[in-house]
Amino acid sequence: MFPTETLNYWLSVGTVLMQFGAAAFLALYFLRRKFTDLQDIANFLARWGIWIGFLLSLVGIGLTLFYSEVLGFEPCFLCWWQRVCLYPQALLFGLALWKPDLQRAAVLYSIWLSALGAAFALYHHALQMFPAGTLPCSANGPSCAKITFVEFGYVTFPMMALSLFAFLIVLMLFVRSKREIV
């Protein structure tokens, strides 16, 4: 099996790539009408966004469960809230793929769940990065301020979650822009 440090490194690389992708796609979202040669990428994301979101949410669920159940990393209070915002999205996307008439609702719920999850992840990341005691954490289990690992000077578990939620929000903006579900 992969050493945990290697897995952390490659997941961090994927996180950075997802951050660049989210930033690039967000720029594309606002510039897609101005530059018609970018319209093909926008159409691809609008058409396949539900599938991409479904796969990303399943991977996120699988990884969180792998880390906690197989590798023994006990999730803290804020980690649980981030999971609460991620786990239902796989079901939402699955239902939207099964019943296309549910896509509008799935997109809106995904944006709201991702925004809430991103807020939890942002607070959690700040809690870990600022000096101890700067921000409150009332966890009864593992400390939310404890940093399990850091790659590239800033990628932690909460940053991975924040990046995934941001990517899902941008992706759902494209799906929402499709004529059939607006």
C-alpha positions as CSV (number, residue, x, y, z in Angstrom):
1,M,0.0,0.0,0.0
2,F,1.0,3.6,-0.6
3,P,2.8,5.3,2.3
4,T,0.5,8.0,3.8
5,E,3.1,10.7,3.1
6,T,3.0,9.8,-0.6
7,L,-0.8,9.7,-0.7
8,N,-0.9,13.1,1.1
9,Y,1.6,14.5,-1.5
10,W,-0.3,13.4,-4.5
11,L,-3.6,14.5,-3.1
12,S,-2.0,17.9,-2.5
13,V,-0.9,18.1,-6.1
14,G,-4.5,17.2,-7.1
15,T,-5.7,20.0,-4.8
16,V,-3.5,22.6,-6.3
17,L,-4.5,21.5,-9.8
18,M,-8.2,21.7,-8.7
19,Q,-7.5,25.2,-7.4
20,F,-6.0,26.3,-10.8
21,G,-8.9,24.6,-12.6
22,A,-11.5,26.3,-10.4
23,A,-9.9,29.7,-11.0
24,A,-9.5,29.2,-14.8
25,F,-13.1,27.9,-15.1
26,L,-14.5,30.8,-13.1
27,A,-12.7,33.2,-15.5
28,L,-14.0,31.2,-18.4
29,Y,-17.5,31.4,-17.0
30,F,-17.5,35.2,-17.1
31,L,-15.6,35.4,-20.4
32,R,-17.3,32.6,-22.3
33,R,-19.6,35.0,-24.3
34,K,-16.8,37.4,-25.1
35,F,-14.4,34.7,-26.5
36,T,-16.4,32.4,-28.7
37,D,-13.4,30.0,-29.1
38,L,-13.8,29.2,-25.4
39,Q,-17.4,28.3,-25.8
40,D,-16.6,24.6,-26.5
41,I,-15.0,24.2,-23.1
42,A,-18.0,26.0,-21.5
43,N,-20.4,23.7,-23.3
44,F,-18.4,20.6,-22.2
45,L,-18.5,21.7,-18.6
46,A,-22.3,22.5,-18.8
47,R,-23.0,19.1,-20.4
48,W,-20.8,16.9,-18.3
49,G,-20.8,18.9,-15.0
50,I,-23.2,16.7,-13.2
51,W,-21.1,13.6,-14.1
52,I,-17.9,15.4,-13.0
53,G,-19.5,16.5,-9.8
54,F,-20.8,13.0,-9.1
55,L,-17.4,11.5,-9.6
56,L,-15.6,14.2,-7.6
57,S,-18.0,13.8,-4.7
58,L,-17.6,10.0,-4.7
59,V,-13.8,10.4,-4.7
60,G,-14.1,12.9,-1.8
61,I,-16.4,10.5,0.1
62,G,-14.1,7.6,-0.5
63,L,-11.0,9.5,0.5
64,T,-12.5,10.8,3.7
65,L,-13.7,7.4,4.7
66,F,-10.3,5.8,3.7
67,Y,-8.4,8.3,5.9
68,S,-10.7,7.8,8.9
69,E,-11.7,4.2,8.7
70,V,-8.6,2.6,7.2
71,L,-5.7,4.9,8.1
72,G,-7.2,5.8,11.5
73,F,-7.3,9.6,11.3
74,E,-10.1,10.6,13.6
75,P,-12.2,13.5,12.1
76,C,-12.7,16.6,14.2
77,F,-15.9,18.5,14.7
78,L,-15.4,20.8,11.7
79,C,-14.4,17.8,9.5
80,W,-17.7,16.2,10.3
81,W,-19.6,19.4,9.2
82,Q,-17.6,19.4,5.9
83,R,-18.6,15.8,5.4
84,V,-22.2,16.7,6.1
85,C,-22.0,19.2,3.2
86,L,-20.2,16.8,0.8
87,Y,-21.9,13.4,1.3
88,P,-25.4,14.3,0.2
89,Q,-24.0,15.8,-3.1
90,A,-23.2,12.3,-4.4
91,L,-26.8,11.4,-3.9
92,L,-28.0,14.7,-5.5
93,F,-25.8,14.2,-8.5
94,G,-26.9,10.5,-8.8
95,L,-30.5,11.5,-8.7
96,A,-29.9,14.2,-11.3
97,L,-28.2,11.7,-13.6
98,W,-31.1,9.3,-13.2
99,K,-33.9,11.9,-13.5
100,P,-32.7,14.8,-15.7
101,D,-35.8,16.8,-14.6
102,L,-34.1,17.0,-11.1
103,Q,-31.0,18.7,-12.4
104,R,-32.1,22.2,-11.5
105,A,-32.8,21.3,-7.9
106,A,-29.5,19.3,-7.7
107,V,-27.5,22.2,-9.0
108,L,-29.0,24.7,-6.6
109,Y,-28.7,22.4,-3.6
110,S,-25.1,21.6,-4.6
111,I,-24.2,25.3,-4.8
112,W,-25.7,25.9,-1.3
113,L,-24.1,22.8,0.3
114,S,-20.8,23.6,-1.3
115,A,-20.9,27.2,-0.1
116,L,-21.7,26.1,3.4
117,G,-19.0,23.4,3.3
118,A,-16.5,26.0,1.9
119,A,-17.3,28.3,4.9
120,F,-16.6,25.5,7.4
121,A,-13.5,24.5,5.5
122,L,-12.2,28.1,5.3
123,Y,-12.8,28.6,9.1
124,H,-11.1,25.2,9.8
125,H,-8.1,26.1,7.6
126,A,-7.8,29.5,9.3
127,L,-8.1,27.8,12.7
128,Q,-5.1,25.6,11.8
129,M,-3.0,28.3,10.2
130,F,-3.4,31.2,12.7
131,P,-1.5,31.1,16.0
132,A,-3.1,28.8,18.7
133,G,-6.0,30.4,20.5
134,T,-6.7,33.0,17.9
135,L,-10.0,31.5,16.8
136,P,-12.3,29.5,19.0
137,C,-12.9,25.7,18.7
138,S,-15.3,24.0,21.0
139,A,-14.5,20.4,19.9
140,N,-15.1,17.6,22.3
141,G,-13.1,15.1,20.2
142,P,-9.9,15.7,18.3
143,S,-8.8,19.3,18.1
144,C,-9.8,21.2,15.0
145,A,-6.7,23.3,15.3
146,K,-4.4,20.2,15.1
147,I,-2.7,20.0,11.7
148,T,-2.4,16.5,10.4
149,F,-0.1,17.4,7.5
150,V,0.9,20.4,5.4
151,E,2.1,20.2,1.8
152,F,3.4,23.2,-0.1
153,G,3.1,25.4,3.0
154,Y,-0.7,25.6,2.9
155,V,-2.5,22.4,1.7
156,T,-4.2,20.7,4.6
157,F,-7.3,18.5,4.9
158,P,-9.5,21.6,5.2
159,M,-7.8,23.2,2.2
160,M,-8.6,20.1,0.2
161,A,-12.2,20.3,1.2
162,L,-12.3,24.1,0.4
163,S,-10.8,23.5,-3.0
164,L,-13.3,20.7,-3.8
165,F,-16.3,22.8,-2.7
166,A,-15.0,25.8,-4.8
167,F,-14.6,23.6,-7.8
168,L,-18.1,22.2,-7.4
169,I,-19.6,25.7,-7.2
170,V,-17.9,26.8,-10.4
171,L,-18.8,23.6,-12.1
172,M,-22.5,24.0,-11.1
173,L,-22.5,27.5,-12.5
174,F,-21.8,26.1,-15.9
175,V,-24.5,23.4,-15.5
176,R,-27.0,26.0,-14.3
177,S,-26.3,28.1,-17.4
178,K,-27.6,25.3,-19.7
179,R,-30.9,26.4,-21.3
180,E,-32.8,23.3,-20.3
181,I,-32.5,23.9,-16.5
182,V,-32.4,27.7,-16.2
